[in-house]
Amino acid sequence: MELDAAKAIGAGLAIIGVAGSGVGIGSIFAAFVSATGRNPAMRDALFRDVLLGFALVEALALFAVLVSFVLLFG
C-alpha cells in the first residue's frame, strides 16, 4: 500500500519536467518571433536553430514521461 503511494508521488514529481519543457518550448518560439520581427532576413538561418532547440527540449519531455512510466510500472 505504501509502496504504491510512493510510486505515484515519484511519478508525479517526474512529470514536472513536462511542464518545464512546455515553458522552454514557449520561450524558444517567443524568442524566434521576436528575432524575426527585428530582422526578417535572418528567418531561414534562425529557423534551423529553433527546430534544433525544439527537438532537444521535446526530448527532455519524453525522457521525463519515460522516467514516470518506469517509476509507475517498473
C-alpha positions as CSV (number, residue, x, y, z in Angstrom):
1,M,0.0,0.0,0.0
2,E,2.7,2.5,1.0
3,L,4.8,1.4,-2.0
4,D,2.0,2.3,-4.4
5,A,1.7,5.7,-2.9
6,A,5.4,6.3,-3.1
7,K,5.4,5.2,-6.8
8,A,2.5,7.6,-7.6
9,I,4.3,10.5,-5.8
10,G,7.6,9.8,-7.6
11,A,5.8,9.6,-11.0
12,G,4.0,12.9,-10.3
13,L,7.3,14.6,-9.5
14,A,8.9,13.2,-12.6
15,I,6.1,14.6,-14.7
16,I,7.0,18.2,-13.5
17,G,9.7,18.0,-16.2
18,V,7.0,18.1,-18.9
19,A,5.7,21.4,-17.5
20,G,9.2,22.8,-17.7
21,S,9.5,21.6,-21.2
22,G,6.4,23.4,-22.2
23,V,7.8,26.6,-20.7
24,G,11.1,26.0,-22.6
25,I,9.3,25.5,-25.9
26,G,7.3,28.7,-25.4
27,S,10.4,30.6,-24.7
28,I,12.2,29.3,-27.8
29,F,9.4,30.3,-30.1
30,A,8.8,33.6,-28.4
31,A,12.5,34.5,-28.9
32,F,12.2,33.3,-32.6
33,V,9.2,35.5,-33.3
34,S,10.9,38.5,-31.6
35,A,14.1,38.0,-33.5
36,T,12.3,37.5,-36.8
37,G,10.4,40.7,-36.2
38,R,13.6,42.6,-35.7
39,N,15.4,41.1,-38.7
40,P,13.2,39.3,-41.1
41,A,16.1,38.5,-43.5
42,M,17.5,36.1,-40.9
43,R,14.4,34.0,-40.6
44,D,15.7,30.9,-42.5
45,A,19.0,30.8,-40.6
46,L,17.3,31.2,-37.3
47,F,14.6,28.6,-38.0
48,R,17.1,25.8,-38.3
49,D,18.4,26.6,-34.8
50,V,14.8,26.9,-33.5
51,L,14.0,23.4,-34.7
52,L,17.1,22.0,-33.1
53,G,16.3,23.7,-29.8
54,F,12.7,22.4,-30.0
55,A,13.8,18.9,-30.7
56,L,16.2,18.9,-27.7
57,V,13.6,20.3,-25.3
58,E,11.0,17.9,-26.5
59,A,13.4,15.0,-26.0
60,L,13.7,16.1,-22.4
61,A,9.9,16.0,-22.0
62,L,9.8,12.5,-23.5
63,F,12.6,11.4,-21.1
64,A,10.5,12.8,-18.1
65,V,7.5,10.8,-19.3
66,L,9.7,7.7,-19.6
67,V,11.0,8.0,-16.1
68,S,7.5,8.5,-14.8
69,F,6.3,5.3,-16.5
70,V,9.3,3.4,-15.2
71,L,8.5,4.5,-11.7
72,L,4.9,3.5,-12.0
73,F,5.2,0.2,-13.8
74,G,8.8,-0.9,-13.2
